[in-house]
Amino acid sequence: MSFLAIDVGNTRLKWALYDAPRVGARLLAHGAQFLENIETLEEGDWSRLAPPQRVLGCVVAGDAVKRRVEEQLEIWDVTPQWVVSSAAEAGLTNGYDHPARLGSDRWVAMIGARHRLLARGRQRPCVVVMVGTAVTVEAIDAEGRFLGGIILPGHGIMLRALESGTAGLHVPTGEVRDFPTNTSDALTSGGTFAIAGAVQRMFENLRRHCGEEPVCFMTGGAGWKMAPSMSTPCELVESLIFDGLLEIAQRRWAPSLAPAR
């Protein structure tokens, strides 16, 4: 039973085809497409795939984009399911005031991080960082309770805001420097330090709350850019959302394979 996992963010659609809807399934193919080019999937990348039996995805780009994705999926006789954040799923408890309003990508990434940690044989508090168009930083305690998280602008949004609101500043191609001595480096370093500082603050909050050193996972399209500049030790995991989708899929379609936790 092949399985197609889809992550529709604010900028790109990422997909991965696995040989089964279960944790540890073999990756058969994967790819990404900018949202403006979604209509090329049916006759492009997806036309070369064997038809999946199951499709599960998360989408934060809105209903109009979701409908465009569903139209591309009509190439196969399969009805996609979309993750909606809930009060609890896959061993994770949602502490959001209104659980369904939590972004599904955040929810799925946290599920992926939680079970990646459990697979190592120890329950520990966890900080989950996603670096993309926006940046989110989530806190999960050792018992699997999502305590809360923060949202801040990604690099691009920060720089565009400065460019539009400050005379003489333009989006730079600078480097991250400890002590920037030109405007481009100052802007790039400022955005990087803002994100790193937010993660460090959440890490310290969670450590103080739980009385234990958390583990920090980082993911997202720009995670590789941020990872070298982090003051908090973070493990970069590009597949965290797909890890979460596999965990959810296994519990929905192959419950006999789901671990008892």
C-alpha positions in Angstrom: 0.0 0.0 0.0 2.0 3.0 -1.2 1.5 6.3 0.6 1.9 9.9 -0.6 2.7 12.5 2.1 2.1 16.2 1.2 3.2 19.3 3.1 1.8 22.6 1.6 3.5 25.6 3.2 3.2 29.3 2.5 5.7 29.2 -0.4 6.2 25.6 -1.6 4.5 22.2 -1.8 6.7 19.3 -0.7 5.8 15.7 -1.3 7.2 12.3 -0.6 6.1 8.9 -1.8 6.6 5.9 0.5 6.1 2.2 0.0 3.7 2.0 3.0 1.8 4.3 5.4 4.0 3.4 8.4 7.0 4.7 10.3 10.3 3.4 8.7 8.7 3.0 5.3 11.0 3.1 2.3 11.1 6.4 0.4 10.4 5.9 -3.3 10.4 9.4 -4.6 10.2 13.0 -3.4 10.1 16.6 -4.7 8.9 20.1 -4.2 7.1 22.8 -6.2 6.5 26.4 -5.7 2.8 27.2 -5.1 2.4 29.2 -8.3 3.4 26.0 -10.2 1.1 23.5 -8.6 -0.8 23.0 -11.8 2.3 21.4 -13.3 2.3 18.4 -10.9 -0.3 16.2 -12.7 1.5 16.2 -16.0 5.0 16.7 -14.5 6.4 15.0 -11.4 3.3 13.1 -10.4 2.7 11.7 -13.8 5.8 9.5 -13.3 4.7 8.0 -10.0 2.9 4.7 -9.4 -0.6 5.6 -8.0 -0.6 5.8 -4.2 -3.3 4.0 -2.3 -3.3 6.6 0.5 -2.7 10.3 0.6 -2.3 12.4 3.8 -1.2 16.0 3.9 -1.1 19.2 5.9 -1.8 22.6 4.4 -1.4 26.1 5.8 -1.7 28.0 2.5 -5.5 28.2 2.6 -8.5 26.5 1.0 -8.0 27.8 -2.5 -4.5 26.3 -2.6 -5.8 23.0 -1.1 -8.4 22.8 -3.9 -5.7 23.3 -6.5 -3.7 20.4 -5.0 -6.8 18.2 -4.9 -7.4 18.9 -8.6 -3.9 17.6 -9.3 -4.6 14.5 -7.3 -7.5 13.6 -9.6 -4.9 11.9 -11.8 -5.3 9.0 -9.4 -8.5 7.3 -7.9 -7.6 8.4 -4.4 -9.2 10.8 -1.9 -6.7 12.8 0.2 -7.0 13.3 3.9 -5.8 16.5 5.5 -4.6 16.8 9.0 -6.5 19.2 11.2 -5.0 20.0 14.6 -7.0 18.4 17.4 -7.0 18.1 21.2 -4.8 15.0 21.0 -3.4 12.7 18.3 -0.6 10.2 18.1 0.3 10.5 21.7 0.6 14.3 21.7 -1.7 16.6 23.8 -2.6 20.0 22.4 -2.4 22.8 24.9 -3.5 25.5 22.5 -6.6 27.6 23.8 -8.4 26.6 20.6 -6.7 23.4 19.4 -8.2 23.4 15.9 -6.6 26.9 15.2 -3.1 25.6 15.6 -1.4 25.4 12.2 -1.5 21.8 11.0 2.2 22.0 9.9 3.2 22.9 13.5 1.1 20.1 14.9 2.5 17.5 12.5 6.1 18.6 13.0 5.6 18.3 16.8 4.2 14.8 16.4 7.3 13.9 14.3 9.7 15.3 16.8 8.0 13.6 19.8 8.1 10.2 18.2 11.7 10.7 16.9 12.6 11.3 20.6 10.6 8.4 21.9 12.3 6.1 19.4 15.6 6.8 21.2 14.1 5.3 24.4 13.7 8.3 26.6 11.1 10.9 27.3 12.5 14.4 27.5 11.2 18.0 27.0 11.5 19.1 23.4 11.7 22.4 21.5 10.6 22.2 17.8 11.8 25.0 15.5 10.4 25.5 12.0 12.3 28.0 9.9 10.4 29.0 6.7 8.4 32.0 5.5 7.5 32.4 9.2 9.4 30.9 12.1 7.6 28.9 14.9 9.2 27.7 18.1 7.2 25.1 20.1 7.6 23.7 23.6 6.6 20.1 24.5 7.1 18.6 28.0 8.4 15.2 28.7 4.9 13.7 29.0 4.0 14.8 25.4 2.0 18.0 26.3 2.3 20.9 23.9 2.7 23.8 26.3 2.6 26.6 23.7 4.7 28.2 21.1 5.7 31.5 19.4 5.5 32.8 15.9 7.9 35.4 14.4 8.8 36.5 10.9 11.2 34.6 8.8 14.3 36.3 7.3 12.5 37.4 4.1 9.6 39.0 5.9 11.9 40.9 8.3 14.1 42.2 5.5 11.1 43.3 3.4 9.6 45.1 6.3 12.8 47.0 6.9 13.1 47.8 3.2 9.6 49.1 3.0 9.7 51.1 6.2 13.2 52.5 6.3 14.7 54.8 3.7 17.8 53.7 2.0 17.7 50.1 3.1 17.5 47.3 0.5 17.2 43.5 0.9 20.8 42.4 1.3 23.0 39.6 0.4 25.0 39.9 3.5 26.7 37.4 5.8 26.2 36.6 9.5 29.0 38.3 11.5 29.6 38.6 15.2 30.3 42.3 14.7 28.8 43.5 11.3 30.6 46.5 9.8 28.3 47.1 6.8 24.6 47.4 6.3 24.0 44.1 4.4 25.8 42.1 7.1 24.0 44.1 9.8 20.6 43.3 8.4 21.3 39.6 7.8 23.0 39.2 11.2 20.1 41.0 12.9 17.5 38.7 11.5 19.5 35.6 12.3 20.2 36.8 15.9 16.5 37.6 16.4 15.5 34.0 15.5 18.4 32.4 17.5 17.5 34.6 20.5 13.8 33.5 20.3 14.8 29.9 20.3 17.2 30.3 23.2 14.5 32.0 25.2 12.0 29.2 24.6 14.7 26.6 25.4 15.4 28.3 28.7 11.7 28.7 29.5 11.1 25.0 28.9 14.2 23.9 30.9 13.1 26.0 33.8 9.5 24.7 33.6 10.5 21.1 33.4 13.6 21.1 35.4 15.4 19.1 32.7 17.5 19.9 29.7 15.3 19.9 26.5 16.2 18.5 23.1 15.9 20.9 20.2 14.9 19.9 16.7 15.0 22.3 13.8 13.3 21.9 10.4 12.0 23.9 7.5 13.2 25.1 4.2 15.6 27.7 5.7 16.7 25.5 8.7 20.1 24.8 7.1 20.8 28.5 7.0 20.0 29.0 10.6 21.5 25.9 12.1 25.2 27.2 12.1 24.2 30.4 13.9 22.3 28.8 16.8 23.4 29.5 20.3 21.2 26.6 21.5 22.3 23.1 20.3 19.8 22.1 17.7 19.5 18.9 15.6 18.6 19.7 12.0 15.9 17.2 10.7 14.7 18.1 7.2 12.0 15.4 7.2 10.2 16.3 10.5 6.8 17.0 9.0 7.0 13.8 6.9 8.0 11.9 10.0 4.8 13.2 11.6 2.6 12.4 8.7 4.0 8.8 8.7 3.3 8.4 12.4 -0.3 9.7 11.9 -0.8 7.5 8.8 0.4 4.4 10.6 -2.2 5.0 13.3 -5.0 5.6 10.9 -4.3 2.9 8.3 -2.0 0.4 10.0 -2.9 0.5 13.7 -1.5 -3.0 14.3 1.9 -1.5 13.5 1.6 1.5 15.8 3.7 1.3 19.0 1.9 1.2 22.3 3.1 4.4 24.1 
